[in-house]
Amino acid sequence: MTTKEQRLHEWIARIADYRNSGLTMSAWCTSNHFTKEKLRYWLRKTKAASSTAALTPPTHWVPLAVADQTESPNSAPSLVVCVGQASIELRTGFDARLLREIVQALEALC
């Protein structure tokens, strides 16, 4: 992680602390030894960073189990993706965007 990314993550945590504190901006800044201008600056920076997708969630790799199956000569090749207890069978020509949306929805439920 670069110094810039580390600083951004530190400020994201500080902003979360400020928002969860219930304090006014002045009170939070005074108790944490920051100026209001610095807090406002980082509020703008983190908003800009999130809008440019700089704060994408980390990638989570999942194990892949390959089942040894003998296909019949007439069947189309397929891939089964399991997310939690759900399974999705994919065939040639599937809609990748739709799959991404389904997986994200399933992750939110798990």
Short mmCIF file of the C-alpha atoms (twelve columns), coordinates in Angstrom:
data_MODEL
# 
_entry.id   MODEL 
# 
loop_
_atom_site.group_PDB 
_atom_site.id 
_atom_site.type_symbol 
_atom_site.label_atom_id 
_atom_site.label_alt_id 
_atom_site.label_comp_id 
_atom_site.label_asym_id 
_atom_site.label_seq_id 
_atom_site.Cartn_x 
_atom_site.Cartn_y 
_atom_site.Cartn_z 
_atom_site.pdbx_PDB_model_num 
ATOM 1   C CA . MET A 1   0.000   0.000   0.000   1 
ATOM 2   C CA . THR A 2   1.395   3.382   -0.950  1 
ATOM 3   C CA . THR A 3   1.750   6.227   1.525   1 
ATOM 4   C CA . LYS A 4   -1.066  8.062   -0.245  1 
ATOM 5   C CA . GLU A 5   -3.392  5.052   0.043   1 
ATOM 6   C CA . GLN A 6   -2.426  4.571   3.692   1 
ATOM 7   C CA . ARG A 7   -3.179  8.234   4.472   1 
ATOM 8   C CA . LEU A 8   -6.541  7.936   2.687   1 
ATOM 9   C CA . HIS A 9   -7.481  4.871   4.750   1 
ATOM 10  C CA . GLU A 10  -6.416  6.629   7.963   1 
ATOM 11  C CA . TRP A 11  -8.673  9.535   7.127   1 
ATOM 12  C CA . ILE A 12  -11.554 7.259   6.205   1 
ATOM 13  C CA . ALA A 13  -11.279 5.791   9.717   1 
ATOM 14  C CA . ARG A 14  -11.063 9.285   11.268  1 
ATOM 15  C CA . ILE A 15  -14.107 10.461  9.320   1 
ATOM 16  C CA . ALA A 16  -16.048 7.380   10.459  1 
ATOM 17  C CA . ASP A 17  -15.014 8.202   14.025  1 
ATOM 18  C CA . TYR A 18  -16.167 11.809  13.579  1 
ATOM 19  C CA . ARG A 19  -19.531 10.753  12.112  1 
ATOM 20  C CA . ASN A 20  -20.116 8.142   14.826  1 
ATOM 21  C CA . SER A 21  -19.051 10.437  17.660  1 
ATOM 22  C CA . GLY A 22  -22.177 12.580  17.637  1 
ATOM 23  C CA . LEU A 23  -19.941 15.609  18.207  1 
ATOM 24  C CA . THR A 24  -20.017 18.798  16.222  1 
ATOM 25  C CA . MET A 25  -17.195 19.284  13.760  1 
ATOM 26  C CA . SER A 26  -15.587 21.858  16.079  1 
ATOM 27  C CA . ALA A 27  -15.812 19.630  19.148  1 
ATOM 28  C CA . TRP A 28  -14.447 16.573  17.347  1 
ATOM 29  C CA . CYS A 29  -11.571 18.530  15.815  1 
ATOM 30  C CA . THR A 30  -10.674 20.088  19.174  1 
ATOM 31  C CA . SER A 31  -10.659 16.732  20.978  1 
ATOM 32  C CA . ASN A 32  -8.624  15.082  18.201  1 
ATOM 33  C CA . HIS A 33  -6.203  17.972  17.590  1 
ATOM 34  C CA . PHE A 34  -7.207  18.665  13.977  1 
ATOM 35  C CA . THR A 35  -8.383  21.846  12.352  1 
ATOM 36  C CA . LYS A 36  -11.858 22.059  10.846  1 
ATOM 37  C CA . GLU A 37  -10.213 22.956  7.526   1 
ATOM 38  C CA . LYS A 38  -8.212  19.703  7.586   1 
ATOM 39  C CA . LEU A 39  -11.356 17.668  8.339   1 
ATOM 40  C CA . ARG A 40  -13.301 19.428  5.572   1 
ATOM 41  C CA . TYR A 41  -10.410 18.794  3.174   1 
ATOM 42  C CA . TRP A 42  -10.443 15.075  3.925   1 
ATOM 43  C CA . LEU A 43  -14.221 14.897  3.704   1 
ATOM 44  C CA . ARG A 44  -13.893 16.244  0.150   1 
ATOM 45  C CA . LYS A 45  -10.948 13.950  -0.692  1 
ATOM 46  C CA . THR A 46  -12.670 10.791  0.521   1 
ATOM 47  C CA . LYS A 47  -15.864 11.708  -1.314  1 
ATOM 48  C CA . ALA A 48  -13.885 12.267  -4.519  1 
ATOM 49  C CA . ALA A 49  -11.942 9.041   -4.020  1 
ATOM 50  C CA . SER A 50  -15.087 6.992   -3.491  1 
ATOM 51  C CA . SER A 51  -16.744 8.509   -6.543  1 
ATOM 52  C CA . THR A 52  -13.750 7.529   -8.696  1 
ATOM 53  C CA . ALA A 53  -13.832 3.946   -7.385  1 
ATOM 54  C CA . ALA A 54  -10.557 4.344   -5.490  1 
ATOM 55  C CA . LEU A 55  -12.211 2.723   -2.482  1 
ATOM 56  C CA . THR A 56  -13.236 -0.542  -4.092  1 
ATOM 57  C CA . PRO A 57  -13.773 -3.410  -1.685  1 
ATOM 58  C CA . PRO A 58  -10.953 -5.922  -1.474  1 
ATOM 59  C CA . THR A 59  -11.060 -9.022  -3.631  1 
ATOM 60  C CA . HIS A 60  -12.093 -12.173 -1.795  1 
ATOM 61  C CA . TRP A 61  -10.904 -15.399 -3.373  1 
ATOM 62  C CA . VAL A 62  -13.009 -18.475 -2.897  1 
ATOM 63  C CA . PRO A 63  -12.016 -22.125 -3.298  1 
ATOM 64  C CA . LEU A 64  -12.913 -23.799 -6.571  1 
ATOM 65  C CA . ALA A 65  -13.819 -27.472 -6.603  1 
ATOM 66  C CA . VAL A 66  -13.829 -29.195 -9.969  1 
ATOM 67  C CA . ALA A 67  -16.103 -32.191 -10.198 1 
ATOM 68  C CA . ASP A 68  -14.996 -35.007 -12.452 1 
ATOM 69  C CA . GLN A 69  -18.017 -35.546 -14.681 1 
ATOM 70  C CA . THR A 70  -18.358 -37.261 -17.986 1 
ATOM 71  C CA . GLU A 71  -20.434 -35.175 -20.367 1 
ATOM 72  C CA . SER A 72  -22.801 -36.709 -22.819 1 
ATOM 73  C CA . PRO A 73  -21.902 -35.942 -26.441 1 
ATOM 74  C CA . ASN A 74  -25.033 -33.753 -26.901 1 
ATOM 75  C CA . SER A 75  -24.661 -31.564 -23.795 1 
ATOM 76  C CA . ALA A 76  -23.204 -28.057 -23.919 1 
ATOM 77  C CA . PRO A 77  -20.252 -27.354 -21.619 1 
ATOM 78  C CA . SER A 78  -21.235 -25.609 -18.410 1 
ATOM 79  C CA . LEU A 79  -19.746 -24.203 -15.233 1 
ATOM 80  C CA . VAL A 80  -21.464 -24.229 -11.846 1 
ATOM 81  C CA . VAL A 81  -20.640 -21.319 -9.507  1 
ATOM 82  C CA . CYS A 82  -21.549 -21.753 -5.841  1 
ATOM 83  C CA . VAL A 83  -22.035 -18.751 -3.550  1 
ATOM 84  C CA . GLY A 84  -23.001 -19.911 -0.080  1 
ATOM 85  C CA . GLN A 85  -25.750 -22.479 -0.576  1 
ATOM 86  C CA . ALA A 86  -26.783 -21.069 -3.951  1 
ATOM 87  C CA . SER A 87  -25.459 -22.509 -7.195  1 
ATOM 88  C CA . ILE A 88  -25.532 -20.915 -10.626 1 
ATOM 89  C CA . GLU A 89  -25.012 -22.932 -13.792 1 
ATOM 90  C CA . LEU A 90  -23.345 -21.029 -16.606 1 
ATOM 91  C CA . ARG A 91  -23.329 -22.001 -20.251 1 
ATOM 92  C CA . THR A 92  -21.504 -20.576 -23.220 1 
ATOM 93  C CA . GLY A 93  -22.671 -17.031 -23.971 1 
ATOM 94  C CA . PHE A 94  -23.823 -16.164 -20.429 1 
ATOM 95  C CA . ASP A 95  -24.291 -12.494 -19.479 1 
ATOM 96  C CA . ALA A 96  -21.217 -11.587 -17.362 1 
ATOM 97  C CA . ARG A 97  -22.818 -8.391  -16.040 1 
ATOM 98  C CA . LEU A 98  -25.880 -10.294 -14.854 1 
ATOM 99  C CA . LEU A 99  -23.657 -12.885 -13.144 1 
ATOM 100 C CA . ARG A 100 -21.727 -10.103 -11.360 1 
ATOM 101 C CA . GLU A 101 -24.974 -8.566  -10.096 1 
ATOM 102 C CA . ILE A 102 -26.292 -11.926 -8.896  1 
ATOM 103 C CA . VAL A 103 -23.067 -12.776 -7.057  1 
ATOM 104 C CA . GLN A 104 -23.009 -9.336  -5.392  1 
ATOM 105 C CA . ALA A 105 -26.617 -9.794  -4.289  1 
ATOM 106 C CA . LEU A 106 -25.848 -13.239 -2.883  1 
ATOM 107 C CA . GLU A 107 -22.753 -11.920 -1.055  1 
ATOM 108 C CA . ALA A 108 -24.892 -9.266  0.590   1 
ATOM 109 C CA . LEU A 109 -27.175 -11.976 1.939   1 
ATOM 110 C CA . CYS A 110 -24.336 -14.145 3.315   1 
# 
